[in-house]
């Protein structure tokens, strides 16, 4: 699996999301990945299905406005990461009942086994830092979002 920095640096970023429906936010991120050539159009529906199936089995929303939706699929050969920022926030089943503002959606290749767990752990540790989330929410460019995520190294980030 690619190291954390490689995956983040290739991430798609969408700022200013506005849809009031959390599932539609996920579909919009996947559509953007198709538009950017990160996911073949023929795999769009499969990607949506695996992410929504995983989300319906157990919410990936975390406290403090963060969600890490993901799904395992054979339609990608490497981790595909999409970061979405929803300034108003959207109800997404967070345990603290607060709206979700930052979505980091992952499409995980079946072939990597559980390797994505280390990526998710690294990412969630970074997002637990209030300054990181504030920087992401204040960002006006893709580069600013990626820098906010990458600026806060944690132990074991190359796993």
N, C-alpha and C positions, 0 to 999 in steps of 0.2 A: 504494500500500500504506500502511496505517496506520503511524504512527511507533511505535517500540519501546514507549514508555510506554503508549500506547493499547492495544496488544495485551496487554501484561502486565497492565494494570489490569482488563481484561475476563476474564482467565484463570480457569479453573476450578481449584480446588486441592483435592486429597484428601490428608489426612494419615493416618498410621497404616495404610497398605496392608499386607496380610499374606499375600497369595497367594504361594506359593513358586515359581510359574511366571511367568517374565518375559512371555511372550505373553499370559497371562491378566491380568497387570497392565495391559497395553495395552488389552485388551478391557474391563476394568473402568473405565479412564479414559474410553474412548469411551462406554460405557454411562452413566457419570455425566454426560457432555456431553449425551446424549440426555435424561436425567432432568431436567437443568437447562434444557432448551430451546435449547441451543447448536447442536444438530444434530438435524434431523428424524429421527424413528424409522425412517422408510422408507429412510434413507441409512446406517443403522448398519452393516449388513453390508458395504456398499461401503467405508465408512471403515476398517473392520477389515481388509478384504482389501488395500487399497492400502498401509496402514501395515505389515502383516505382509509383503507382497511386497517392499517397500523394505527392511525389516529383514533379510529372508532373503537379499537380494542383497548386502548389506554391513552388518554390525552398526553401529549408531549409538552403541554404548556407547563411552564415553571412559574414560581412567584416573580414578582417585580417586572412583569411585562415581557417575558421572554418565552419563546416556543422553539423546540427543536424537532419539528416533524421530519420523519424519514421513512424510507421503505426500501426493502431489498428487492432487486429485480435483475433479470438477465438482459435488460435493454441498455445497460451501460457497462463499460469495461473498467471504469475507474470511478472513484467518488465524484459525484457532481454536486456542487454546493451552490445554493441560491440564497441570497440574503435579501430580505424585504423589510422595509421600514414603513410602519403605518403610524403617522403622527397622532391621529385621533385615538388609535387603539381599537381593538375589536374583541368582543367576548369570545374566548377560546378554551374555556374550561380550566382556567388557572386555579390552583389550590387556594390562592389568596383572594380569589374572586375579582381581581383587577383585570383591566383590559390588557391584551397583548399588543405590544408595539414593535417588537423585534422578532422576526421569523427567520430562522436559519433552517432551510429545507435541504435534506440530503437524499440523493438517490444512491443507494449502496449496491455495488455489484455482488451478486450471489457468491461469486468465486472467492471473495476475500474473507469469507467466514465471519468471525466476530471482530475483525480488525478495526471496524468503524467505531467500536465502543471506546477505544483509546482516543480517537478523534473527538467523539462527543464529550468525553470526560474533559479533555483539554479545552475544548470550546466552552463548555459550561463553566469551568473554573474561571476562564477569562471573563465570561459574561456576568459572573457573580460580582465582579469588581464594578462598583457604582460608576467610577470614572469612565470605564470602557463603554457602558451603556449610554451614559450621558453624551459621550463623544459620538457614538453611532447615531443617536437621535438628533444631534446638532449638525451632523454631516450634510454637506450639500453636493458632494461628489462621491463617486465610486471609490476613488483613491482614499478619501478621508475615512470612509467606512472600513476599508481593508486595513488602513494604518491603525485605526482604533482597535481592531481585533488583534493585530499582530504586535502591538506595542507592549503588551503585558505578558511576557514569557512565564511559563509555569514549568514545574518539574516534569520530566518525561515527555516533552512535547514532540520528540521524534519517534515515538512509538507508533 
